[in-house]
Structure formats: structure tokens, C-alpha cells
Amino acid sequence: MWLAEDNDGVYPVYAFEVEPTTGVAQRDGPIGRTSRTGTLQAFVVAPGEDERSLFDGLIKLNKFRKFRERMRFRDYTELDALYNSAVKHEENSEAFGVEPR
């Protein structure tokens, strides 16, 4: 979960379903589980292009039509780049003297 904060407190903004073993096409796999996250922007994260192709085919199915606009596939390298940029941002902020909230 990726969280944000406002005057009312902390709330979830994004959900990440990292799928290292069972694959995106399983019966109750990541698309099914992620579709139950309400109105969050959801990301299915899996190893690579084979899984991306499976995801693209599955998300086109009629039963997932209402989730298409808020569900995205990302591979491990994309998630790794996001994480590393967040770590670098935190390091740069600390070096600059910005206090974490």
C-alpha cells in the first residue's frame, strides 16, 4: 500500500500486488485480488513480458471491465526504479536538511 496524509489522517492511495510465484493468470490471482481494493489505483507487479502479456489479455475480459481504468501492470524493474528513486529522494532531502513529516 502507498499511503498519503491529509487533515483527516493517513489513507491508502495505491495498492501493489507483487506476484513472484503464482502468476497473473491464476484463478484468484492478482487481478482478482486487486479488483477488490475499492477505488484505489492498483498495480500488479510481476517478473516480465510474459506476465505483462497475460495481464493485458486478462484485463480485456468483460468481467474486469470496471477495473481497467485503475489497474496497471508493472514489472520488477519498474517497481525497483520507483523504490530506488524514493530512497534517493529521502537521502537527498535529509542531506538538504528537510525534516521528514
N, C-alpha and C positions, 0 to 999 in steps of 0.2 A: 504494500500500500504506500502511496505517496500522499503525504498529508500537507494541509495548508492550515492557516490560522486566521481568524478574524475576531471581531469583538465578542462573538458568542463562543469562542473556543476553537479547538482543533477539529478538523473534519477531513475525511478522505476525498482526494481529488482523482487519483488514478489507481487502478488495480493492475498488478502484474502477475500473470500466471506463467511461471517458469517451468518448462516441460522437458526435463532431461531424459526421461526413460520411457514413458508410456506412449508418447507420440500424440500429435494433434488430432488424429482421426479415430481415437478410441471412443467407445460408446458414450461414456460420460467423461470425456476428456476435457481439455482446457476450454474449448469453445462453449461446451455445455456449462461448465462451472463458472466461467467468466460471464456468461449471459445472465447469471443470477446476481450480478453486482449492482443492480438497480440502474441508476443513470450515470454511473461513473464512466469515464473514458477507460477502456480496458486494453491491455496489451498481452498477447500470447507470445511468449518468448521461447524459442526452440533452436536447435543447433544450426539449421541452414536451409539451403534452397529446396531440398526435398520436402521438408516440413512447410516451407512457405507455399509451395505448390499445392500441397494437401489443404492447407488453411484456405487458400484462395478458392479452391473448389468447394470446400465445405461452407464457407461463408456466403456463397451464392445460393445455397439451398434455401428454399422457401421458408423452412422452419426457423431460420436465423435472420430473416429479412428485417425485423425490427432492431437488430443489433448491429447491422452492417456499418452504420454511420459512426458508431462509438467503439468499435473493436478493431484493433490493428495487430498485424504480425510484425515482430522484430526478431532478428536473430541474435545470437550471443554476442557477436562483435559489436552490434549496435547498442545493446544494453551495457556492455563493457565500456564503450566510448562515453555513454551518458554518465555512468558511475564515475569514471576517471575524471571527467570534466567537473563533476560536482565536488570530488575530492580536491582537485586543483583549485577550484573556486574558494573552497573553505580555507585551504592553505594560503592563498593569496589574500583573502580577507583578513586572516589572522596576522599575516606579515604586515599588512597595511595598517592594522590596528582597529579593525572593525570588530566589535563585540558580537558574538552570536546572540540571537534572540531566544 
